[in-house]
């Protein structure tokens, strides 16, 4: 047993984890255990799952500052890194070190379990502990690889790790999930003590099998654009089990707890504004045809704008050097129609009557009036953002940045609501809607699925609405387009036409009209399609995964180019996005968007051989803009 623990600590050091082995060993031994020989695999599984919830230090750096802006679930105003193709070595190092520890604990659980079987000290649940640890390890391997690329699949197991390419990583993950799920013994009795050591499922092994099979669908689909034959084979094998996460009580989720620990909520830091992204805003507004008037109380009715309202035009203070369809305009009210999940997830600025209004440091809660200035720095307009609905397009605003205090201030835009900031929720790793959206995508591709594409798609939407306790109403039949030209109705695949919109000059109030085209998404079917079935599926999946699955949202976009992601503003050149400039910002290109995280400097400095293996397997430079194997090139 001591040998296993010592080897585990050696491997942590090999992967740039700067934690004390002694502390790690103490942390993972149950207080009731008399000696190392009595350490059980379930202690290490518990440590790995709990650790992966991320204490506030790692959560802010990875979940909030990297994943949410990369997956466009929040604007990048808090970090100002990843949306620019930039990174922080300190942020990456913290995350790399922590996930290495979580993987180490999962592997130690497997090693201890096998040792007990080999030594004749097996208990009824020992085999299942090994299989659960393998399933959880498969998730962790995917999370690590989806961030960095090549990783040491066979590391953390008693030998110096060798980095393997992403294809090998994913083939291994799929094999492990299939084998481990099949080897779970569902009839094993669980003691109350054992249940307490599984924060997700209380060792309900039937749910662990469902989780394994749903993840098989997820990871098979990850290969769809680069290895279609393997993707189809693995997807259909998983789909044939017809044993997935389909109910909310089967979701893989872990209860958050207040304080400072790995169980503290991942979005709790009060200084992180986490405002709604422009991408989400463009997806939300107009989608589903549900009127704001029917969603909001009497105090908001006078602020609701007509369906053809574009907003107030401020050409001097708002940049138009982006393909965001709302670029250059301030929306001085609330949308006529909007997806009803938007108001559940995000606050209306200044709505202090909302019990979930964000509670933050500073005066974001109460101050909504901000200034617009001219080039000389003189104030030209004071705007009250209360009861308005806007999102900042990330990027380099140049000289317009100091002129526009309105768009640079967190209190003027919808921010993630307080229920996600107070550690009262369950952090969700896999919800039932994702199963259905994956089945829908597989069916659209012509792969064998237990349900039709339309049924799976509509069920996925229903599961999301059920989770947020929002009435579905006539949402599924809506043919209204959102700002990027996608509707909800499965049978409505008519492509949108340009529409006539009204606006006013923000300074003079003079009215105007223009014919506005929907944005062209060059990353999907060369920009010719905005409303086909796959676009609908990924649009709904994108919304349903907010705010718990920003990494999966980023993964889907890297894989498919869906949904539409607007380009960063480029009033001035961005050194970390050299391909984006003032002549091509209306076109889409993967070179304008982040693709991965760079390896931490500690790996380069402390393990040059391992770092060399990793970069060689990456098939490109160790840069943020280097696409992963399964992503668009």
N, C-alpha and C positions, 0 to 999 in steps of 0.2 A: 504493500500500500504506500509506504513512504517513497519507494522508488517511483511510483506513478506520480505522486505529488511533486517530487523533485524534478522529474522529466518535464512535467507540465510547466513548472516555473522556468526551467531552462528555455522552453519554447516561447514563453512570453517574452523573455529577454531577446530572443532571436527575431521577434517580430515587433520590436521597438515599444514594448509595454514597460514602462518604468516604475511598475508597482513592486512592492516588497513581496517576495515569495512567502515569507513567514506570515505576513498579514493576509495574503490570499488564502493560505492554508487554514488559518484560524477562522477566516470569514466563512469558509465552506464546510467546516465541521460543525455538526449540530451540537448545541450546548449540552445535550443529554448524552453525547457519545463519550465513552470512557477512553477510547484509544483509536488510532488510525484504522485498526482492523474492523472497527464497528461503523466506519463511515459508509453510508449508503449512496447509491447513485442518485437517488431522488434529492439529496441535499445539493448536489452539483447542478442538477436540472433546475431546481428552484433558484439557485444563485444565478444561473445563466438567463433564465426568463426574466427574473426581477431586474437584473442588471441591464438588460436590453430595453427596459422601459426608459432608460436614460435619466440620470440625475440632471438637475438644471444646467450644470456646466456643459455637459456634452449635448444635451437637448437643444440648448440655444444655438450652439455652434453648428450642429448638423441638421436637426429637424427644422429649426426656425430660419437660420441664416443661409443654409445651403438648399435643403430640399423644398421648402415652401416657395421661394422665388424661382428655383429651377423648374419646379412643377407648376408654376404660375397659380398657386393657391394664395399667394400674398405678393404684394409689390416688394421690391428689394430695397425699400427706403431704410430699413434697419441695418442691413449689412453692407449694401452697395458693392457687392463683390461678384457673385456668381452670374447675375444677369449681364454683367459686362465681360464675361469670359475670364474673370479674375478669381483668385482664391486666397485663402489665408493658410499659411503653413501651420500656424498654431491650431486653428480650427481642425484642420485635417489630421494633425498629429493626435489631438485629443480623441477624435472619433476612432482613428485607426487603432490606437492603443486599447480603447475600451472594447471594441468589437473583437479584438484579439483575445481579450480576457473572457468574453462571453463564449467564444468558440472553444477556448481552452477548457472551460468548465463543462461544456457539452461533451467534448471528447473524453474528459476525465470520467464523466458519468458512464460513458460507453465502456471505457477500459475497466472501471471498477466492477461494473455489472458482469462483464465477460470473465474477469478474474474470479468473481464469486461463483460463477457457473463452473469454471474450470476447477476450482478448489472444492467443489461439492458443498458450498455454503448457500446454495440457491434458495430463494424464497418464492412463493407463488407469483409475485409481481415482478421478479427480477428481469425476466425476458422482456416484459412490457416496458420496463424502464429503459432498457437498451434501445428499443424501437422508438419510444417517445423522444429520447435524446437524439436519435438519428434524424427524425422528422424535424425537430427544432433546429438541429445543426444545418439541415438543408436550407431552411429559411435564412439562417444567419449567413451562410455561404453566398446565397443569392444577394442579400443586402450588401455585403462587403464587395462582391464582384460588380454589382450594379453601380457602385460608387467609383471604384478604382479600376476595374477590369480584371486582368490576371491576378490570381491569388494562390496561396499554397493550399490546394485542396487536401493534400495528405499531410499538412502540417499539424501542429498541436498534438502529435501522437507519439512522441518519443524519439523522433529523429529531426535533424535540421530540415526545415521545410523547403520544398522546391516549388517555385511558382509555375503554374500551368495556364495555358491560354483559356480564354473565356468559353470556347466551344467545349473543351474538356470539363471545365467547371460545370456547365449546364448539363452535359451528358451524365456526369456523376450525380448531380442533384436529382435528376429525373429517375435515375436508377435507384438511388437511395430511397426516395419517396415511395416508389412502387414496392420495393422489397420490404421496407420497414412497415408500411401500412398493412401489407398482406400478412406479416408475421405477428401483428398485434392479436393477443388472445382476449376476446371481448368478454369472456365469462369470468375473468379474474375478479375476485372480491376486493373492494377497496376499504381499508380501515379509515376511520375518521382522521387519524393522524396522518395517513398518506394523502388524503384529500387536501389537507391544509398546505401541503408542499407543492401544489400545482395551482398557481394563481389564475390560470386561464380556464381550465376544464375540470379541476378537482379530480383529475385522473379518470374522467369518463372516457374510456378507451374507444368507444364507438365514435365520440366526437373527435378524438385525435385521428381516427382513420378518415373521417370526413374532411378534416383539415388537410391531411396528406393528399387526398384525391383532388380537392379543390386547388391546392397548390400545384398539383401535376398539370391541371388545366392552365394555370397561370404561366408556368414555366415552359410548357409546350408551346403556348402562344407566343412566348418571347422569341422563339426561333422562326416565326412565320415568314419573315422577309429575307432570311439568309439561308435557311435550311428547311425548306417547305416540306420535304418528304419526311424528315425526322419529326418535324412539328406535327404533321398530320397523324403519323403513326402513334406518337406519344399521346396526343390529344384524344384520339379515338379509343385508345386503350383505357385512358382514365375515364372518358365519357361512358364507356361500356359498364363501368362499375355502378353507375347511377346512384352513387353514395357520396353526396357532397354536402357542403354547408348550404342549406336552403332556408333555414329559419334563424331569426335573430338570436334565439337561445343557443344556437350552434356556432355563433360567430366566435372567432378567436379574439378575445378582448380581456384586458387586465385592468382592474380597478385602480384608479389613481388615489393618492393620499396626500394631504397637505403637509408642508414642511420642506425639508431639503434632504431628499433621498432619491434612489432610483425610481421610486413610485410617485414622486412629485410630477404633476402634470407637465407634459412636454412644451406647453405654450404659456406657462405661468409667469414668465418674467415681466414685471410691470412696466419696464422701460421699452419693451418691444411692442411697437404699435400694431404690426401685422395687418396693415390695411388691405382691403380687397384688391386684387390685381386687375389691370385693364383687361386681361384675357378673360377672367371670370365675369367681369362686368359685361363684356361684349357677348358672352355666352348666355348670361342671365336675361338681359333686357329683351323683352318681346317674346321670349320662349314660353310656349304653353298657353298664351292668350289669357292668362289670369290677371284680371285688373287689380291694380294697386288699391283702387277704391273699395274693392271687396275684401282686401286683406288688412287694411289699416283703419284706424278709428277716425272719428269726426275731426280731430285736431289736424289731420294731415290732408284732408280732402282738397283744400284750396291750393295745396302745393303740387298736386298731381298735374302733369303736363299732357297735352294731346299726343296721340300716337305718332304724329308727323313732326314732332318738335325735336330739333337737333341741339339747340342750346344757344348760349351767348358766345359770340365770336370775339376773341381777343388776339388778333394776329401778332401783336407786339410782345405779349407775355407768354403765349402758349405756342409750343413748337408744333409744326406740321411735318417735320422731317422724320416721319415714321409712317408705316402702313396701318396704324391703328385707325379704324373708321371714325372714331370720335376725336381725332387729333385736331387741335386748334379751338376746341369748344369747351365751355363750362356749362354743365347741365344744371340749370338754376331751379331745380325742383325735383320731383319724384317721377319715375317712369309710369307711363300709362298702363303698360302690362309688364310683368316680370315673373320669372320662375319663383313660385312661392317659397322655395327653400332659401332664397337669398336673404329674406328678412329674418329667417331663423338663425342663419349663420352670421350675419353681419348687422351692425348697428346703423341706424339712420343718424347722421351727425346731429348732436344736440338733443337727442330724444332721451332726456333724463327720466321720463316716466317708465322707460323700459327697465324692468328689473334685471335684465341681463346686459345692460349698457356697460361697456368696458370700464373697469376700475384700474386706473394706471397712475404712474408717477406723473408729475407735472400738471399742467392745466388742460390736457387734452379733453377732459370730461366736460369742461364748462366753457372754454373759449372756442368759438367757431368763426369769429370775425377776423379776417386777415386782409393784407394789403396787396395791391398791384402797383408797381412803380414803373417809371419810364427809365430810359437808358441813363439819365443823369441821377437817378436815385430818388426822385421826387415822387410822392404818393399821387397816383392818378385815380385810384378807386379803392373803396373799402367794400368788401363783399362778405356777407354773412352766409356761411355754408350750412347753417341749420336747416334741416329738412331738404337737403339736396342729395344727389346720388352721383358721385364721380369716382374715378380711379386714375392714379397717376401712371403714365407710361414711363417705365424705367429708361435710363439712358443718360447721355451727356447733353444737358440743356444749355451749356455754354453761358453766354451773356444773359439768356432769359432766366437762368436759375435765380439770381438775386432779385430779378424784377418780379418774380412770381412767388410771393410768400404763401399764397393760397394753396398751391399744389404741393408745397414742400412741408406742410404741417399736418401731423397725424390726425388732429382733431377735426379736420375738414372733410375727411373721407370715411366711408364705412369701414369699421375695424372688426376683427373677429370678436364675437360676443363673450360676455363674462363667464358663461358656463364652461368655456374651454380654458379659462385662465385661473380657475379657483380649485383645481384638482378634485372636482366632484364627478367627473365622467369616467367611463372605461375607455382606455386607449385601445383603439380598434385596429387589429392587424389584418383581418379578413372578414368581410361582411357578406351576407347572402346575396346581395345585389351583384357582387363581382362574379360569383359563380354563374349567374344568369347572363350577364353581359359577355362572359367568355364563351358560354354555350351559344349565345346568339352570334358572336363573331365566327365561331367554328362552323355553324350552320350556314352562314352567309358564304363562307369559303367552300361550301360543298362537302364538309367533313361530317362524318356520322355523329349525330347528336341525339340524345333522348327526347328533345323537344324541338319544335320548329323555331326558326330564327325570330319570327314575330312574337310568338308566345314567350320565348326567353327574354326578349327585349322588353316587352311590356311588363313581364313579371319583375325584371330587374328594377324598372322604374317604380313599380308598386312597392317593392321592398324598401327602396330608399324613402319614399313618402311615408311608409309605415314607421320607419326608424325615426323620422323627424316629427311624427305625429301631425302630418299635414294632409288635408283632404285632397284626394286625387281628382275628384270632380270630372270635368270633361277634358282634362289635360292630355290624355292619350290620343285624342282625336283632333287636337289643335293643328291647324295648318299655318299658323302665324310664324313668320321667320324671326329669328333673333338678329342681332347686329352683324353676324357673320354669314347669314343666309341659310340657316338650318332650322327645320321645323321638327315637331315631335311626332306627328302621325306617321306610322310605319308605311302606310299606303300612299302617302303624299311625298313623292320624290321629284316634283317639278322644281326645276332650278329657278332661283329668284331673279327678278329683273330689277334694274335700278329704280329707285323710288324718289319722288319729289318730297323734299324736306324743307321745313321752315326754320328760320333762325332770326336773331337780331344782333345788330352791332352792340357789343358789350358796353361801349363807351357812350354811344349816342341813342341807343334804343331803336335805331332805324331797322325796319323789318327787311327780310330778304328770303329768297328761296333758291334752292339748287337741286339738281338731280344727282343723287348720291349712289354710286355703285357699291355693291358689297365687296369686301376685300378679296383679293385673289390669293389663294393658298398654294403657292408654288411647290410646297413640300408634299402635297398629295395630288396625285394624278395631274401633275403639271398645272394645277390651278384651275382645271376645267370643271371640277365638281365640288359642290358645297352642300348637297342635300341628299346624298345616297344613303343606303342602309348602314354602311360601315361608319360614315360620318355621324349618323344619328346615334349609333351604339356608343362610340367613343365619347361623343358629347355628353350623353347621359351618364356614362361611367365616370367621366371627369367631374361632373357635378356631385355624383353620389360618393365619390372618394374624398371629397372635401369635408372636413379639414384633416382627416386622419391618415390619408394615404398620398402625401405629396410625392414620395419617391415613385410610386406606381404611376402617378400622372406624368411625371418626367419620363419614366420608362416608356409609356405608351407614345408620348410625343417623339421621343428619340427613335422609336421603332417605326411609327407610321406617319409622323407629321400632323397628327390630329390631337385635339382640335386646333383651330387656327391660333397660332401664337404671333402677336404683333412684334415687329422688330423694335429694338431699343431706339430711342431718340438719338439722332446723330447731328446735333447742331454743331458740334466740334468732333473731330476724329477721336476714336477710342482705341488706344494703343493695344489693348488686349483683344480687340475685334478688328484686326487690320483690313479684313475683306469688306467690311461695312463702311459705306461712305455716302456723301450727299448726292451721288448720282444713281445709287442702286437701292436706296432704303425702301422703295415700293415693291421690291421683289423679295422672295423668300429664299433662304439658303441656310444649310446646316452650319455654315461657317459663321453665321451671325448669332449662334446659340450655343450655350455650354453643353458639353457632351460627357464629361466625367470630372472627377477630382484628381489632382496630381497626388502622387505618393508623397508622404511626409518626408522631410529632409532627413529624419533619423534613420529611415530605411536606406537612403543613399549613403549616409555617412557610416552607419554601423554594420550594414550588410551589403557591401557593394556587389558581391556575387549574386545575392538574391535580387537586388535591384536590377542588375543586368538581365537576369532571367525574366523579370517582370516586364521590362521595357521591350525586350526581344519578343515576348509573347504578345505584347500589345500591338505589334506591327505598326508602330507610329511613335512619334515623340511623346514623352511624358508631359503632355500639355492638356489644359482644360478643353481644348477644341478637337482633340483626337477622338473620333467615334469608336465606340465599342463594337465588338464583332457582330452582334445581333442588330445594331442600329443602322439607320440610313447612312449611306456614304455620300 
